[in-house]
Amino acid sequence: MTLQQLEYILALDKTRHFVRAAEQCGVTQPTLSAMVQKLEDELDCKIFDRSAHPLVPTEVGQQILNQAQIVLFHVNQLKENLKIQKGTVDGDLSLAMIPTVAPYLLPGFIARMRDSFPGIHLKVTEMRTETIIQKLHTAEIDMAILSTPLEDPKILEVPLYYEKFVAYVSPEHPLYNAPEIASKDMPTDKLWVLEEGHCLRSQVFNFCNQTVHQSSVYEAGSIDTLVKIVDYNGGYTVIPELHIDLLSEVQKRNLRQLTQPEAIREIALIIRHDYVKEGLVNAVADSIKKIIPQHMLDSRLKKFAIKL
């Protein structure tokens, strides 16, 4: 068994096609097929069901693939330790962001990473929290930026910044005349929220502190959509602080502060506990620090580098 064979089966699992997997690995299709077959012979089992179209892993094959992903993850960690000793920051970085964070961070983040760390090959994907946790556990992504705490013992959370929520209220809604809104008393009537699966949805209901009747809750797919729905249909919604800069001056008149208690979410960088790419972690953190307003940043992040 070789590391190369593990790379081949993971590529085959990703593409579910021998030719595309071979192209991804930079070898010919016969070479990849022969190496996969040799690994299956050595393990005395079939990793893939070739009768399926597209091919799929067998039950035992899926277990092998999961372990192969982790093995290669640790091999890359070993290589990273050597880079740390040499003081270099480069390599591939797979980063995920939740959809309610990406619109505010991603444009500036990509530019900062490109200019400050040209040796890093960055891949960023928007994912919901549940998917992020799953892919982080299986080492399919390196790190992620999302709302915490997660209370997952296998994941290390590094707080980046703290973001307030504000209410966006239609002039036709009774709340519009209130100078501020008590979070614990927010009415659910004509409350527009994100669709099921977004962490921001559950956060809204957590500080809403009311029984939510599904018939009175309207759902949308993005925060920008929520704002437009309020503009056209009335009611109100809750948006994160960083979205305020995307509003027009007229729309900003519809904002109301949330108090009693103040509604805040923690945004953190998360990694596996066995992750050792300290240089990449600090590259991401340093880029975030240059994007987020200083008053929102975690106090420790302002003063210290991240040590793993």
Order of alpha helices (4+ residues) and beta strands (2+ residues): alpha-alpha-alpha-beta-beta-alpha-beta-alpha-beta-alpha-beta-beta-beta-beta-alpha-beta-alpha-beta-alpha-beta-beta-alpha-alpha
